[in-house]
Amino acid sequence: MTETAVPEIVIQDALAVIDQALGTMQQRELVSTDEVADLLLDLRLLLASAPSAVPVATGV
């Protein structure tokens, strides 16, 4: 697995969460702030768990 593979997976997961929420929220006239906050927290957790894409130098 390359160093960029993990962040790409996390981005795909975040996009899936967004797509699912949009599908649900577009059918409604009102969306509570709690639901929006939960969605943003879910996205933040996914993105924060991604390791940095910056390569780490080794002492070799």
PyMOL Python script that loads the backbone (N, CA, C, O; Angstrom):
from pymol import cmd

cmd.read_pdbstr("""\
ATOM      1  N   MET A   1       0.842  -1.180   0.000  1.00  0.00           N
ATOM      2  CA  MET A   1       0.000   0.000   0.000  1.00  0.00           C
ATOM      3  C   MET A   1       0.883   1.238   0.000  1.00  0.00           C
ATOM      4  O   MET A   1       1.843   1.309   0.767  1.00  0.00           O
ATOM      5  N   THR A   2       0.577   2.208  -0.842  1.00  0.00           N
ATOM      6  CA  THR A   2       1.383   3.417  -0.901  1.00  0.00           C
ATOM      7  C   THR A   2       0.976   4.381   0.197  1.00  0.00           C
ATOM      8  O   THR A   2      -0.047   4.199   0.856  1.00  0.00           O
ATOM      9  N   GLU A   3       1.792   5.409   0.383  1.00  0.00           N
ATOM     10  CA  GLU A   3       1.509   6.383   1.431  1.00  0.00           C
ATOM     11  C   GLU A   3       0.242   7.176   1.153  1.00  0.00           C
ATOM     12  O   GLU A   3      -0.396   7.652   2.092  1.00  0.00           O
ATOM     13  N   THR A   4      -0.140   7.331  -0.112  1.00  0.00           N
ATOM     14  CA  THR A   4      -1.334   8.109  -0.440  1.00  0.00           C
ATOM     15  C   THR A   4      -2.594   7.260  -0.446  1.00  0.00           C
ATOM     16  O   THR A   4      -3.690   7.810  -0.552  1.00  0.00           O
ATOM     17  N   ALA A   5      -2.483   5.946  -0.338  1.00  0.00           N
ATOM     18  CA  ALA A   5      -3.651   5.070  -0.408  1.00  0.00           C
ATOM     19  C   ALA A   5      -4.573   5.268   0.794  1.00  0.00           C
ATOM     20  O   ALA A   5      -5.793   5.311   0.631  1.00  0.00           O
ATOM     21  N   VAL A   6      -4.017   5.387   1.984  1.00  0.00           N
ATOM     22  CA  VAL A   6      -4.856   5.540   3.171  1.00  0.00           C
ATOM     23  C   VAL A   6      -5.634   6.849   3.134  1.00  0.00           C
ATOM     24  O   VAL A   6      -6.845   6.819   3.354  1.00  0.00           O
ATOM     25  N   PRO A   7      -5.013   7.995   2.870  1.00  0.00           N
ATOM     26  CA  PRO A   7      -5.815   9.222   2.783  1.00  0.00           C
ATOM     27  C   PRO A   7      -6.888   9.146   1.700  1.00  0.00           C
ATOM     28  O   PRO A   7      -7.970   9.705   1.880  1.00  0.00           O
ATOM     29  N   GLU A   8      -6.622   8.473   0.582  1.00  0.00           N
ATOM     30  CA  GLU A   8      -7.627   8.348  -0.469  1.00  0.00           C
ATOM     31  C   GLU A   8      -8.821   7.538   0.026  1.00  0.00           C
ATOM     32  O   GLU A   8      -9.964   7.852  -0.305  1.00  0.00           O
ATOM     33  N   ILE A   9      -8.565   6.508   0.808  1.00  0.00           N
ATOM     34  CA  ILE A   9      -9.660   5.703   1.370  1.00  0.00           C
ATOM     35  C   ILE A   9     -10.483   6.545   2.327  1.00  0.00           C
ATOM     36  O   ILE A   9     -11.712   6.470   2.322  1.00  0.00           O
ATOM     37  N   VAL A  10      -9.818   7.343   3.146  1.00  0.00           N
ATOM     38  CA  VAL A  10     -10.524   8.197   4.099  1.00  0.00           C
ATOM     39  C   VAL A  10     -11.368   9.225   3.353  1.00  0.00           C
ATOM     40  O   VAL A  10     -12.500   9.504   3.749  1.00  0.00           O
ATOM     41  N   ILE A  11     -10.829   9.783   2.289  1.00  0.00           N
ATOM     42  CA  ILE A  11     -11.584  10.753   1.493  1.00  0.00           C
ATOM     43  C   ILE A  11     -12.797  10.081   0.864  1.00  0.00           C
ATOM     44  O   ILE A  11     -13.878  10.668   0.830  1.00  0.00           O
ATOM     45  N   GLN A  12     -12.635   8.865   0.370  1.00  0.00           N
ATOM     46  CA  GLN A  12     -13.772   8.134  -0.199  1.00  0.00           C
ATOM     47  C   GLN A  12     -14.834   7.867   0.863  1.00  0.00           C
ATOM     48  O   GLN A  12     -16.028   7.969   0.583  1.00  0.00           O
ATOM     49  N   ASP A  13     -14.412   7.528   2.069  1.00  0.00           N
ATOM     50  CA  ASP A  13     -15.362   7.314   3.164  1.00  0.00           C
ATOM     51  C   ASP A  13     -16.097   8.605   3.505  1.00  0.00           C
ATOM     52  O   ASP A  13     -17.308   8.596   3.727  1.00  0.00           O
ATOM     53  N   ALA A  14     -15.359   9.719   3.546  1.00  0.00           N
ATOM     54  CA  ALA A  14     -15.984  11.013   3.841  1.00  0.00           C
ATOM     55  C   ALA A  14     -16.992  11.383   2.758  1.00  0.00           C
ATOM     56  O   ALA A  14     -18.075  11.883   3.062  1.00  0.00           O
ATOM     57  N   LEU A  15     -16.644  11.142   1.512  1.00  0.00           N
ATOM     58  CA  LEU A  15     -17.575  11.425   0.415  1.00  0.00           C
ATOM     59  C   LEU A  15     -18.817  10.548   0.505  1.00  0.00           C
ATOM     60  O   LEU A  15     -19.918  11.002   0.194  1.00  0.00           O
ATOM     61  N   ALA A  16     -18.655   9.301   0.926  1.00  0.00           N
ATOM     62  CA  ALA A  16     -19.809   8.413   1.094  1.00  0.00           C
ATOM     63  C   ALA A  16     -20.740   8.925   2.196  1.00  0.00           C
ATOM     64  O   ALA A  16     -21.962   8.866   2.060  1.00  0.00           O
ATOM     65  N   VAL A  17     -20.159   9.423   3.279  1.00  0.00           N
ATOM     66  CA  VAL A  17     -20.963   9.989   4.365  1.00  0.00           C
ATOM     67  C   VAL A  17     -21.727  11.211   3.866  1.00  0.00           C
ATOM     68  O   VAL A  17     -22.911  11.372   4.159  1.00  0.00           O
ATOM     69  N   ILE A  18     -21.049  12.067   3.116  1.00  0.00           N
ATOM     70  CA  ILE A  18     -21.695  13.265   2.565  1.00  0.00           C
ATOM     71  C   ILE A  18     -22.821  12.879   1.616  1.00  0.00           C
ATOM     72  O   ILE A  18     -23.918  13.431   1.700  1.00  0.00           O
ATOM     73  N   ASP A  19     -22.563  11.941   0.720  1.00  0.00           N
ATOM     74  CA  ASP A  19     -23.585  11.519  -0.243  1.00  0.00           C
ATOM     75  C   ASP A  19     -24.808  10.947   0.454  1.00  0.00           C
ATOM     76  O   ASP A  19     -25.940  11.228   0.062  1.00  0.00           O
ATOM     77  N   GLN A  20     -24.579  10.147   1.485  1.00  0.00           N
ATOM     78  CA  GLN A  20     -25.698   9.553   2.217  1.00  0.00           C
ATOM     79  C   GLN A  20     -26.513  10.645   2.917  1.00  0.00           C
ATOM     80  O   GLN A  20     -27.743  10.627   2.872  1.00  0.00           O
ATOM     81  N   ALA A  21     -25.832  11.589   3.560  1.00  0.00           N
ATOM     82  CA  ALA A  21     -26.536  12.661   4.261  1.00  0.00           C
ATOM     83  C   ALA A  21     -27.296  13.552   3.289  1.00  0.00           C
ATOM     84  O   ALA A  21     -28.420  13.965   3.575  1.00  0.00           O
ATOM     85  N   LEU A  22     -26.692  13.851   2.145  1.00  0.00           N
ATOM     86  CA  LEU A  22     -27.381  14.678   1.157  1.00  0.00           C
ATOM     87  C   LEU A  22     -28.642  13.983   0.648  1.00  0.00           C
ATOM     88  O   LEU A  22     -29.677  14.625   0.470  1.00  0.00           O
ATOM     89  N   GLY A  23     -28.560  12.702   0.418  1.00  0.00           N
ATOM     90  CA  GLY A  23     -29.727  11.956  -0.040  1.00  0.00           C
ATOM     91  C   GLY A  23     -30.870  12.022   0.955  1.00  0.00           C
ATOM     92  O   GLY A  23     -32.035  12.107   0.569  1.00  0.00           O
ATOM     93  N   THR A  24     -30.532  11.984   2.241  1.00  0.00           N
ATOM     94  CA  THR A  24     -31.548  12.036   3.289  1.00  0.00           C
ATOM     95  C   THR A  24     -32.078  13.466   3.474  1.00  0.00           C
ATOM     96  O   THR A  24     -33.285  13.678   3.592  1.00  0.00           O
ATOM     97  N   MET A  25     -31.168  14.431   3.498  1.00  0.00           N
ATOM     98  CA  MET A  25     -31.555  15.807   3.816  1.00  0.00           C
ATOM     99  C   MET A  25     -32.255  16.525   2.663  1.00  0.00           C
ATOM    100  O   MET A  25     -33.037  17.445   2.901  1.00  0.00           O
ATOM    101  N   GLN A  26     -31.994  16.128   1.432  1.00  0.00           N
ATOM    102  CA  GLN A  26     -32.619  16.799   0.297  1.00  0.00           C
ATOM    103  C   GLN A  26     -34.113  16.541   0.231  1.00  0.00           C
ATOM    104  O   GLN A  26     -34.852  17.317  -0.375  1.00  0.00           O
ATOM    105  N   GLN A  27     -34.562  15.466   0.843  1.00  0.00           N
ATOM    106  CA  GLN A  27     -35.983  15.123   0.809  1.00  0.00           C
ATOM    107  C   GLN A  27     -36.772  15.856   1.890  1.00  0.00           C
ATOM    108  O   GLN A  27     -37.993  15.716   1.964  1.00  0.00           O
ATOM    109  N   ARG A  28     -36.098  16.626   2.717  1.00  0.00           N
ATOM    110  CA  ARG A  28     -36.755  17.302   3.836  1.00  0.00           C
ATOM    111  C   ARG A  28     -36.658  18.804   3.687  1.00  0.00           C
ATOM    112  O   ARG A  28     -35.719  19.319   3.081  1.00  0.00           O
ATOM    113  N   GLU A  29     -37.635  19.505   4.244  1.00  0.00           N
ATOM    114  CA  GLU A  29     -37.613  20.964   4.202  1.00  0.00           C
ATOM    115  C   GLU A  29     -36.761  21.545   5.321  1.00  0.00           C
ATOM    116  O   GLU A  29     -36.108  22.573   5.140  1.00  0.00           O
ATOM    117  N   LEU A  30     -36.767  20.893   6.467  1.00  0.00           N
ATOM    118  CA  LEU A  30     -36.001  21.377   7.613  1.00  0.00           C
ATOM    119  C   LEU A  30     -35.045  20.298   8.096  1.00  0.00           C
ATOM    120  O   LEU A  30     -35.376  19.112   8.110  1.00  0.00           O
ATOM    121  N   VAL A  31     -33.865  20.726   8.489  1.00  0.00           N
ATOM    122  CA  VAL A  31     -32.862  19.823   9.051  1.00  0.00           C
ATOM    123  C   VAL A  31     -32.409  20.453  10.371  1.00  0.00           C
ATOM    124  O   VAL A  31     -32.055  21.632  10.417  1.00  0.00           O
ATOM    125  N   SER A  32     -32.423  19.668  11.424  1.00  0.00           N
ATOM    126  CA  SER A  32     -32.052  20.221  12.726  1.00  0.00           C
ATOM    127  C   SER A  32     -30.554  20.503  12.791  1.00  0.00           C
ATOM    128  O   SER A  32     -29.750  19.883  12.095  1.00  0.00           O
ATOM    129  N   THR A  33     -30.214  21.442  13.636  1.00  0.00           N
ATOM    130  CA  THR A  33     -28.792  21.765  13.823  1.00  0.00           C
ATOM    131  C   THR A  33     -28.046  20.586  14.429  1.00  0.00           C
ATOM    132  O   THR A  33     -26.856  20.406  14.170  1.00  0.00           O
ATOM    133  N   ASP A  34     -28.734  19.782  15.234  1.00  0.00           N
ATOM    134  CA  ASP A  34     -28.094  18.596  15.811  1.00  0.00           C
ATOM    135  C   ASP A  34     -27.671  17.609  14.724  1.00  0.00           C
ATOM    136  O   ASP A  34     -26.591  17.023  14.799  1.00  0.00           O
ATOM    137  N   GLU A  35     -28.526  17.428  13.714  1.00  0.00           N
ATOM    138  CA  GLU A  35     -28.193  16.509  12.626  1.00  0.00           C
ATOM    139  C   GLU A  35     -27.007  17.025  11.813  1.00  0.00           C
ATOM    140  O   GLU A  35     -26.141  16.249  11.409  1.00  0.00           O
ATOM    141  N   VAL A  36     -26.970  18.329  11.577  1.00  0.00           N
ATOM    142  CA  VAL A  36     -25.852  18.923  10.837  1.00  0.00           C
ATOM    143  C   VAL A  36     -24.571  18.813  11.661  1.00  0.00           C
ATOM    144  O   VAL A  36     -23.512  18.480  11.130  1.00  0.00           O
ATOM    145  N   ALA A  37     -24.672  19.092  12.956  1.00  0.00           N
ATOM    146  CA  ALA A  37     -23.497  18.981  13.827  1.00  0.00           C
ATOM    147  C   ALA A  37     -22.984  17.544  13.864  1.00  0.00           C
ATOM    148  O   ALA A  37     -21.774  17.321  13.825  1.00  0.00           O
ATOM    149  N   ASP A  38     -23.894  16.562  13.939  1.00  0.00           N
ATOM    150  CA  ASP A  38     -23.472  15.155  13.922  1.00  0.00           C
ATOM    151  C   ASP A  38     -22.752  14.804  12.627  1.00  0.00           C
ATOM    152  O   ASP A  38     -21.736  14.109  12.639  1.00  0.00           O
ATOM    153  N   LEU A  39     -23.283  15.285  11.516  1.00  0.00           N
ATOM    154  CA  LEU A  39     -22.651  15.035  10.220  1.00  0.00           C
ATOM    155  C   LEU A  39     -21.253  15.639  10.175  1.00  0.00           C
ATOM    156  O   LEU A  39     -20.306  14.984   9.741  1.00  0.00           O
ATOM    157  N   LEU A  40     -21.122  16.872  10.617  1.00  0.00           N
ATOM    158  CA  LEU A  40     -19.809  17.526  10.613  1.00  0.00           C
ATOM    159  C   LEU A  40     -18.837  16.813  11.545  1.00  0.00           C
ATOM    160  O   LEU A  40     -17.657  16.684  11.220  1.00  0.00           O
ATOM    161  N   LEU A  41     -19.307  16.354  12.686  1.00  0.00           N
ATOM    162  CA  LEU A  41     -18.430  15.610  13.599  1.00  0.00           C
ATOM    163  C   LEU A  41     -17.989  14.287  12.987  1.00  0.00           C
ATOM    164  O   LEU A  41     -16.829  13.898  13.122  1.00  0.00           O
ATOM    165  N   ASP A  42     -18.902  13.594  12.319  1.00  0.00           N
ATOM    166  CA  ASP A  42     -18.529  12.343  11.640  1.00  0.00           C
ATOM    167  C   ASP A  42     -17.444  12.596  10.599  1.00  0.00           C
ATOM    168  O   ASP A  42     -16.471  11.847  10.508  1.00  0.00           O
ATOM    169  N   LEU A  43     -17.618  13.655   9.817  1.00  0.00           N
ATOM    170  CA  LEU A  43     -16.619  13.979   8.798  1.00  0.00           C
ATOM    171  C   LEU A  43     -15.283  14.357   9.433  1.00  0.00           C
ATOM    172  O   LEU A  43     -14.223  13.962   8.946  1.00  0.00           O
ATOM    173  N   ARG A  44     -15.342  15.115  10.509  1.00  0.00           N
ATOM    174  CA  ARG A  44     -14.114  15.527  11.186  1.00  0.00           C
ATOM    175  C   ARG A  44     -13.355  14.316  11.721  1.00  0.00           C
ATOM    176  O   ARG A  44     -12.131  14.242  11.608  1.00  0.00           O
ATOM    177  N   LEU A  45     -14.089  13.365  12.306  1.00  0.00           N
ATOM    178  CA  LEU A  45     -13.442  12.160  12.826  1.00  0.00           C
ATOM    179  C   LEU A  45     -12.787  11.354  11.714  1.00  0.00           C
ATOM    180  O   LEU A  45     -11.671  10.860  11.872  1.00  0.00           O
ATOM    181  N   LEU A  46     -13.481  11.223  10.592  1.00  0.00           N
ATOM    182  CA  LEU A  46     -12.900  10.488   9.460  1.00  0.00           C
ATOM    183  C   LEU A  46     -11.628  11.165   8.961  1.00  0.00           C
ATOM    184  O   LEU A  46     -10.608  10.512   8.743  1.00  0.00           O
ATOM    185  N   LEU A  47     -11.700  12.473   8.787  1.00  0.00           N
ATOM    186  CA  LEU A  47     -10.554  13.197   8.234  1.00  0.00           C
ATOM    187  C   LEU A  47      -9.406  13.310   9.234  1.00  0.00           C
ATOM    188  O   LEU A  47      -8.240  13.293   8.841  1.00  0.00           O
ATOM    189  N   ALA A  48      -9.722  13.425  10.509  1.00  0.00           N
ATOM    190  CA  ALA A  48      -8.670  13.526  11.530  1.00  0.00           C
ATOM    191  C   ALA A  48      -7.941  12.199  11.712  1.00  0.00           C
ATOM    192  O   ALA A  48      -6.790  12.177  12.147  1.00  0.00           O
ATOM    193  N   SER A  49      -8.603  11.098  11.381  1.00  0.00           N
ATOM    194  CA  SER A  49      -7.970   9.789  11.552  1.00  0.00           C
ATOM    195  C   SER A  49      -7.007   9.457  10.423  1.00  0.00           C
ATOM    196  O   SER A  49      -6.243   8.496  10.518  1.00  0.00           O
ATOM    197  N   ALA A  50      -7.041  10.249   9.351  1.00  0.00           N
ATOM    198  CA  ALA A  50      -6.154   9.997   8.211  1.00  0.00           C
ATOM    199  C   ALA A  50      -4.734  10.394   8.576  1.00  0.00           C
ATOM    200  O   ALA A  50      -4.502  11.491   9.085  1.00  0.00           O
ATOM    201  N   PRO A  51      -3.798   9.515   8.319  1.00  0.00           N
ATOM    202  CA  PRO A  51      -2.401   9.889   8.562  1.00  0.00           C
ATOM    203  C   PRO A  51      -1.961  10.969   7.582  1.00  0.00           C
ATOM    204  O   PRO A  51      -2.526  11.107   6.498  1.00  0.00           O
ATOM    205  N   SER A  52      -0.989  11.697   7.961  1.00  0.00           N
ATOM    206  CA  SER A  52      -0.474  12.764   7.110  1.00  0.00           C
ATOM    207  C   SER A  52       0.107  12.183   5.831  1.00  0.00           C
ATOM    208  O   SER A  52       0.758  11.139   5.852  1.00  0.00           O
ATOM    209  N   ALA A  53      -0.131  12.861   4.727  1.00  0.00           N
ATOM    210  CA  ALA A  53       0.393  12.406   3.431  1.00  0.00           C
ATOM    211  C   ALA A  53       1.851  12.835   3.242  1.00  0.00           C
ATOM    212  O   ALA A  53       2.474  12.498   2.235  1.00  0.00           O
ATOM    213  N   VAL A  54       2.392  13.577   4.210  1.00  0.00           N
ATOM    214  CA  VAL A  54       3.775  14.028   4.109  1.00  0.00           C
ATOM    215  C   VAL A  54       4.686  12.872   4.454  1.00  0.00           C
ATOM    216  O   VAL A  54       4.555  12.292   5.532  1.00  0.00           O
ATOM    217  N   PRO A  55       5.614  12.516   3.562  1.00  0.00           N
ATOM    218  CA  PRO A  55       6.516  11.402   3.861  1.00  0.00           C
ATOM    219  C   PRO A  55       7.421  11.710   5.052  1.00  0.00           C
ATOM    220  O   PRO A  55       7.869  12.842   5.232  1.00  0.00           O
ATOM    221  N   VAL A  56       7.674  10.706   5.841  1.00  0.00           N
ATOM    222  CA  VAL A  56       8.535  10.859   7.021  1.00  0.00           C
ATOM    223  C   VAL A  56       9.932  10.380   6.638  1.00  0.00           C
ATOM    224  O   VAL A  56      10.103   9.281   6.110  1.00  0.00           O
ATOM    225  N   ALA A  57      10.928  11.222   6.913  1.00  0.00           N
ATOM    226  CA  ALA A  57      12.314  10.874   6.590  1.00  0.00           C
ATOM    227  C   ALA A  57      12.834   9.845   7.589  1.00  0.00           C
ATOM    228  O   ALA A  57      12.600   9.948   8.793  1.00  0.00           O
ATOM    229  N   THR A  58      13.529   8.871   7.070  1.00  0.00           N
ATOM    230  CA  THR A  58      14.138   7.855   7.942  1.00  0.00           C
ATOM    231  C   THR A  58      15.621   8.145   8.076  1.00  0.00           C
ATOM    232  O   THR A  58      16.202   8.847   7.248  1.00  0.00           O
ATOM    233  N   GLY A  59      16.216   7.617   9.092  1.00  0.00           N
ATOM    234  CA  GLY A  59      17.640   7.848   9.334  1.00  0.00           C
ATOM    235  C   GLY A  59      18.537   6.858   8.614  1.00  0.00           C
ATOM    236  O   GLY A  59      19.608   6.518   9.115  1.00  0.00           O
ATOM    237  N   VAL A  60      18.117   6.391   7.450  1.00  0.00           N
ATOM    238  CA  VAL A  60      18.888   5.388   6.710  1.00  0.00           C
ATOM    239  C   VAL A  60      19.920   6.061   5.856  1.00  0.00           C
ATOM    240  O   VAL A  60      20.674   5.388   5.153  1.00  0.00           O
TER     241      VAL A  60
END
""", "prot")
cmd.dss("prot")
cmd.show_as("cartoon", "prot")
cmd.util.cbc("prot")
cmd.orient("prot")
